[in-house]
Every structure is written in C-alpha cells, then in structure tokens.
Amino acid sequence: MTMYPKLFQAGKIGNLTLKNRAIMMPLAMGVAEENQTIGPDYLAYLLARANGGVSMIILENTRVDDEHGVALVRQMSTARDEHIAPLKKTTDLLHEKGIVVFSQLHHPGRESFTFLNSNQPLWSSSSKPCGVCQQETHEMTTEEVELVIEKFAQAAKRSMAGGCDGVELHGAHGYLISQFLSPYTNQRSDRFGQDRFLFVQEIIEAIRKTCGEEYPIGIRLTVDELLAPNGIKEYFKISDAIEVCKRLEKLNIAYINVSQGIYESFNALSEPMTYPQGDRTDLIRQIRDNVSVPIMAVNMVKEPWFAEKMLEDNLVDFVGLGRAVVADPEWLNKAAQGKETEINRCISCTFCFETLVSDAITNNSGPVKCAVNPIAGRELKYSFVDKINGAGKNVVIVGAGLSGLEAARVLAIRGFKPVILEKTSQIGGQINLANKPPQKCKINWIVDYLRLQLEKLGVEIRLNSPATPQLLKSFNPFAIFIATGSTSIKPNIPGINNPNVQTIEETLSLGKAISNFDVTVVGSGATGLETAELLCENGNNVTIIDMLDKIGKNVYVQHYLDAMDRLSKYNVTYMPSTKLLEIQDNNIVVENLVNNKQLNIKSDYVILSLGVKSINDTSYASQICDNIVLIGDALQPGRVESAIRTGFEAAYNL
C-alpha cells in the first residue's frame, strides 16, 4: 500500500494510458548531439529518468526550424528527416519501459540570439525585441508565418514517424506561440493580429491534416505573463488564458500543461529558492475550473506529499516534475518504496538555468549543471561500473561541509573506508550560515540528504575532532582530503577590528542579536543582499555600499531580481561606487568613487561581505601522507555546486 495512492494511479490522455500521474517535464539540457539528434548522452539521461518511474516523458524543447528557430546548438530537433531514426531508437527503448513519449515542438521567436539563427534578425510576431536577449527582431510576413506553421506540421510528422505518442506545442515562457497570443508582443495588422489565437489554431489544424485527427496534441501554455511589476499594462493575463483554453478545448486539445511567465518575468517561470511549493496554485486553479480537458503542471513540486496534495485537491490530473527529476532521477521510485526521506531534493538554486545560459546556449561548452547532482546530463561519463575498487583503503576527510560529505559518500560507494573529522559540533559547514536569511531553509535539504546517505553507507563522522597530525597518523590513510572551507576577507583599514564590526559569518551565526540599529553592509554580492534582508527583517535601518558602479553587479540575474524584490519591502539605502575608508564607533567614513568626495554615514554596526579566501594549509597532513587532495572552498571559493562537484570528482577519480 503506497502512501501516495493518487500519484500512483493510472490515468488517461486521449486514448493513451499512463501508469501513474507523474510526468517528466521538458527541460533543455544541452546533451543532444551537435547535429541535434538524440545520441548516447541524451539517451542515457532519459533512460535514467525512465528507470526512475515516471509514466510519461516530454522530450526537451524540440526544434521545428533550423534556420530561424534555434535556441541552442545541442538542442534536439525534428526539423530534418535525419532526426527520425535516432528518435525512433529512443522511443522504442522508452516504450519497452512502459513510458509514453511526446516531443515538445518549439520555436523561440524573439527569445534567442541572432548568432544561433543564421546571424539574421530573430523572427517574431512583431519587431519588439526581447527585453532580456535584446536582439534585433523581425516582424514575420504573413507568408513567413504560414511557412512556420507548415514547419510545425512537418516536425510533428517526423515526431510521429520517430515513434512519439503525441506532440506538445510550446506555447509558454514567451516563445513564438506565446508571442502571437500576447498583446504585449503581437501588434500585427493581418489575420494573425486581428485574432491572436489564429497562429496556434492553424498549427493544430496543419498537424491534424498531416498526422491525422487522432494524433494527440497537447500544449504548454503561459497563462499569465506576470508583467505588471515591470510597469507593463497590456500583456497576456489569466483572463485571456481562460478564453484561449476554452478555444483549445473546442479544438480537442489532448491536455493543457499550465505554466507562467516569460523571459522578462523570469523568476515566475523558473522560481528561485525563496518561492514555496505550490507557488502557481491560484493560476492553475483558474484554468482547471474553466475547462474539462486533462490539466498538468509543474508547481514547484519538490516532495511527494505535495504532488499527492495537488491530485487530492483536484488541482491537476498529472503532476509535472522538472528540476525535481534532474536532481534525483529516482524521485518517483523512492516515493513508491516509502523512501521519500532519501530523495535528493531540488533546492531551487536555479544553477541549472544559469548554466543553461552560460554553458549550453552562449558558448556550447557542455551540458547544464545541477548543483546537487553532478551526474545529471553526464550519466555515461560518471558510471560506477568499473569504479568499485576502493578495497577498504582508509581516506581521511578533514571537514564536514558539503564537499567533504559528498566526497565521503562517493568514496564509500567505491569501496573505500572514509572517515570525516570535523572540528565543530555539527556537519554542514557554510550551509549552517546560508540557511539563516529568510526563506532559505530549502538549502538544509542537501545536508539532510548527505547525512542520511552516509548513515546508510556506515561512514564514520567524528565531531569536535580537529585534524591533528597524531590523529591523522592513527588512520594510516591512503589519502587525505582537505575540505576545510574558507573564511571572510577583512580589509586592512582603520577600525576594522572594532567591536562593532562583524563578518557575514558572525552576523548570521548570531541570528537576531543585531536589531533596531543603523547597520551598513559592505559588499553587495548574493550573500550581502540576503544578509541585508535578514537585518531588515530584524528591524535594522540598513545601508548597502559597494565599490562597483552597480549594486549586485556580479550576482546571477535571477538571484539579483529576487533579492532586490524582497528588499524593496524595506527602506534600504543603496550606495554603489562607494569605498569604505574608516570605521569609527557609530560612524563610517566612505569615499564616493565618482566625485572622490568623502562623507560620514551613521552606522552602529558594520557587516563585511567582501568575499572569502580559502583555508588550505596542508602542512599538518603532508607529513602523514603524500596523497593530499583539496576540495570545495579549500580548493577554490565557490558556491554549492562547486563544493559538491569538486568533492564528487575528487572521490570519483581517486
């Protein structure tokens, strides 16, 4: 008897039967071949998720146009006949595992880059460029629109020949179909502007004509572009979406996959850590209440209990799992086996989207990276088949932060005998600080997961145990991993050691000790902005200064937008181009780097957020063992992803 009866109940989409209600959502991973076919890497990625228990896989955004519809180089495509055979091989293997397979037909329109699209202006419903991509944009002629409609139909025909059980139209996230539906991006005067629904209607009609009336067509739809915070009044709203969904129902759409947001409201379509599970519930409910076709949706689902709740509440017919099964392909199997505590839960750090842009789209330097699962998209590279060769050799890991814990996990799987020495009374390292700002508790999930894995693997963790040469020697180690982390940088300026000066670590570990004071945060990186929010929440009057000419200049855009949105609730003073010169008792002296003028700022406390430097002394270990390996921040200061990846790789390659 499963704890999640509704999640594991069979369901139907048209004449297709799905073995359960969990569907793997399409996510661009950058693992297709350079000719856009499904090769060994992408196949291994898909099979890992198929073996993980989902009932249906919607393949990643699949190109319909190789000339004007390119989103990234290593993107799956059904724009050419050569794509059919590799697709058929894939669908045959997935069908053997009882998986229903759809391709997601995609055209990015204005949300792409000209260098990927024949160095030509991007095709769109109108010439308005995307506010994020900021590329020259071309309003398609009526004939060009009709050409793209036919390309959708031919891509569907190839998907069908390739064994796909149906197709999903990507009408979400501000891509081309979404652009035609929205008054924000469609100011046409031809029939496709007079009736903004006509573009998607004619695509559906063309696919039916090509593939037959019975071939299932679903749609992923942004039901609200959520552009009001951007000061935009005319955009695609939920009221528009309800009417569109009613028209789609009349066209016998197979299902509606509810989504939200476009690139210009990016945190709505790829929610960061501070957003709760169920963030999209209200919008999904409004669609559910107005049509009777099957509804599926992602809804920040991270845990099985919440997927079950969505089904119990009759919010959806099928639960979409996106980042959840990137982080843990065995998510559903673990839920079925009552092992939900062993799920490696996605923490919504959005590193996948960050590397989609930085690695997969803009320079084709490798697949998307998942911060908590280094194997994702690299299943063939990191196969443990020939790696279980540790032969019980002792490996000492100094430090129980993320990097040390992950290294111990991988070493234990490989048959080594790792032991962790941690000088403090708890595991987790920097996570015990990173979890302190508001709405950051999901970050604890990584430590919870690793703690449980190490318990299962029988790994010894010695707390309150500094790594003395004598203790290290007692293990006769084959290797010593140094995972000692990093420490805050303190500049050499007058007053830096005053009692009213704290590093980020000191502030976060003290919790609410600082409240109702004038506080200056020096440095506006992600940690500085998050700490500033905590200080504001505690009733302090906060000023943020930074030497750079823009606050948060080097912060990844999603984290920046989220942090600044959250800080907008408070009366924060921002001072870019400002250098800290001196700290006094209730005052600081700064210099404006634009006009070189000095001024005083009232400040009871000064919080330093100027980055960190590695703690990487190995002298005490090198006299015991020749095989010394630096990992995590001890190797190079970084974020969650680099901590886990360096620990994983060092342990995998030992």
Secondary structure, 3 states (H helix, E strand, C coil): CCCCCCCCCCEEECCEEECCCEEECCCCCCCCCCCCCCCHHHHHHHHHHHHCCCCEEEEEEEECCCCCCCCCCCCCECCCHHHHHHHHHHHHHHHHCCCEEEEEEECCCCCCCHHHCCCCCEEECCCCCCCCCCCCEEECCHHHHHHHHHHHHHHHHHHHHCCCCEEEEEECECCHHHHHHCCCCCCCCCHHHHCCCHHHHHHHHHHHHHHCCCCCEEEEEECCCCCHHHCCCCCCCHHHHHHHHHHHHHCCCCCEEEECCEHHHHHHHCCCCCCCCCCCHHHHHHHHCCCCCCEEECCCCCCHHHHHHHHHCCCCCEEEECHHHHHCCCHHHHHHCCCHHHCCCCCCCCHHHHHHHHHHHCCCCCCCCCCCCCCCCCCCCCCCCCCCCCCCCEEEEECCCHHHHHHHHHHHHCCCEEEEECCCCCCCCCHHHHCCCCCCHHHHHHHHHHHHHHHHHCCEEECCCCCCHHHHHHCCCCEEEECCCEEECCCCCCCCCCCCEEEHHHHHHHCCCCCCCEEEEECCCHHHHHHHHHHHHCCCEEEEECCCCCCCCCCCHHHHHHHHHHHCCCCCEEECCEEEEEECCCEEEEEECCCCCEEEEECCEEEECCCEEECCCCHHHHCCCCCEEECHHHCCCCCHHHHHHHHHHHHHHC
